[in-house]
Amino acid sequence: MLNKKKTITGKAVDWVIIKRIFSYVKSYWGNFIFAVFTTITLAFIAPVRPYLIQYTFDHYVAIPDAQMLLYMTIVLTALLLLEAVFQFSDSFLTNRLGQNIIKDLRVQLYKHIINLRLKYYDTTPIGTLVTRAVSDIETIADIFSEGLIVIIGDLLKISVILVVMFFLNVKLTLIILSPIPILLIATYIFKQSVQASFQEVRTQVARLNAFVQEHITGMSVVQVFNREKAEMKHFEIINARHRDANIRSILSYSIFFPVVEILSAVSLGLIVWWGGRGILNQTATIGELVSFIMYTNMLFRPIRQLADRFNTLQMGMVSSERVFKVLDTHEIIENKGTIPAENIRGAIEFKNVWFAYNSDSIEWDEGRGAGDGKFSPTWILKNVSFSVKQGETVALVGATGAGKSSVINLLNRFYEYNKGIISIDGINIHDYELSSLRKNIGVVLQDVFLFSDTLANNISLNNPEITRKQIIEAAQLVGAHDFITNLPGGYDYNAMERGAMLSVGQRQLISFIRAYVYNPKILVLDEATSSIDTESEQLIQNAIELLTKNRTSIIIAHRLATIQKADKIIVMDKGEIIETGNHQELLKLNGQYKRLFELQFKEEKKKVIKTP
C-alpha cells in the first residue's frame, strides 16, 4: 500500500514508490544489470579523454613528436568510439527496460480495471481512467530512461570528474567551482517551481481528458439541448488552465537554463584568465588549460540536466502514485466460487435480499433489523423474495427507481447484495465461479453498446468459438439477416462506435443475435423493447419468443403488452414486491398492475374488462 500523503512533499525521491516501481524490474533483471553497468562504465570513461588530451599536448605537442601524436590521436578516436557504443547501449537499454515495464504495468492496470465493480465506474470519470492507463503510465517509463539510473550515473560522473580535477590542480578546480553555490540555489528554486507546475499540468491533463471523453460521448445531448456554446466556454476554461500550467513550467525552464549557461561561462572565463596567467608564468601548461575547459563543460552539462531529470523523476513518481492508487482500489469483485456454472438448469431464488448502492459493508443486528445498524444506507431493495422455476418466464414491472434493474445487477454480481441469499439451482451465486456464472446469464439491455468493429465481431465479441455460420443462422432465426445483408459489406459492415450507423431497432436485433449465439441458460431482457420503432417491434417480439423458449427468462419492461404471456409477473415499488401473479390474476387484484395496464391501454380497456 502507498502512503496516504502526497508523493511530492519536498523530498527529492519517495523511496516507497521507487521501491514499488523497481519491483517490476525482476522480470528484466539482465537488462537492468547491463544498463547499470553501461551507466557506471560511462561515468569512468568520460574523464579519461580530457586527461589523454592534456597528456598529448604536454608531451607530444609542446615537445613535437609526430609519431606519438598520431598514435595518441588513434587512441583518442578509439576511446571516443567506445564511449559512443556505451552511450548507445545505455540509452537503448534504459529505454527498453522502461518500455517493457510499462507494458507489464499497463496490462496489470487494465486487467485490474476490467475486474472493478460497476460501483467504481459510477464515481470515477472514464477520462480519468484513460489518462491513468495511457499518459500516466507512459510517464513512468521516464523513470528508467531519464530518471533514477541516469541521475545516479550523472552524480557518479560528476564525482569522478571532481576527483580527477582535484588530483590535477586543486587551485584551478576551486576557481571553477566558485559559481557552484549560486547554481545550487538556482537549482533548488527551479526544482520547487517546476514540480508544483508539473503536478498542476498532470491534474489539468486528467480534467481535459475527462471533459473531452464525456462530451464527445454525450454529443447528442449537447446538440439536442443547444449547449454547444456553453460547453465550448467550459472547455476553453479547462484548456486555458492546462495552458497556464504548462506556461508556468516553461517559464521556470526559460529562467533556469540561461542562469546555468551564464555560470558555466563565468567558470570558463575564470579558467581562461587563471590558466592563461599560469601559462605565462610557467606554472600551468596548455594541456592543463585545454583539459580543464573540457572538464568544466563535462561538469556543468550533467549539473544542468540534473534539475530537469529530478523533475522528470518526480513526474514519474506522481504518475506512479496515481496508477498505484487505481491498482490499490479494493472495489474488486471477489471470485471465491469454484463451482462451474456450465450445467445449471436455471432455477433462480431471491430470499430476503436487501441491497444499497451506497454501502458494501453494513453491520447487521438480527434483533433490531435493517435500519438500525451503524450505517443509514439508501435501500434499493428491501427484503425481496421470489423464485423462478427452470424454463419459466418472469417479468418485473414497476415505476422508474422501483429496483427492477438492481435485481439483474445482483444476479450477475455486478454489485454485491448486503443481506439475504440469491441462489441458482439451490446454490448460492457466490459459490459459482464468476466468469462461468456470467457466461451462462445472457443480458439484453435497453441501451445496446456496439463497438467500432464489424457486425460479425460485435455479435461474437471476437470469440473464436463462434463461427460465421452460427452468426448467420442466428441472424436468420432472429429475423435480422435481411437488413444486415442489405448493408455495405453485410456482416463485415462497421457499426462504428456505439453502433451510431444503425437504428435503435437494428442495434437491438444485433444484441438479440449476440445473446442467441452465446446460448445462455438464463436470459435477462432489461427494457429491451422500450425504445424500438413500430417497424422493428414485431421482429423484436418474435426474437423474444425465440430466445425465451425453454429457457429461464427475466424480463424487465415498461410496455406491458410484451409481458402478458409471462408465466409470472412481479410488480415492484420502492424496492419492495407489492404484487405477484400472471396477467389475468393481477388484473383481478385491482392493484398497481391494473392501474399501469389501464394507463397504457386505455383504448382497449373495455375489451380487457369483458375478458372472462
PyMOL commands that set and color helices and strands:
alter all, ss='L'
color gray80, all
select helices_A, chain A and resi 15-45+48-61+66-114+118-123+126-140+142-168+170-177+180-217+219-224+228-280+286-327+370-372+404-411+429-431+434-439+455-460+468-478+481-485+490-492+497-499+504-518+534-548+560-563+583-589+592-600+602-610
alter helices_A, ss='H'
color red, helices_A
select strands_A, chain A and resi 348-356+379-388+393-398+419-424+427-428+441-445+522-526+552-556+568-573+576-581
alter strands_A, ss='S'
color yellow, strands_A
deselect
rebuild
show_as cartoon
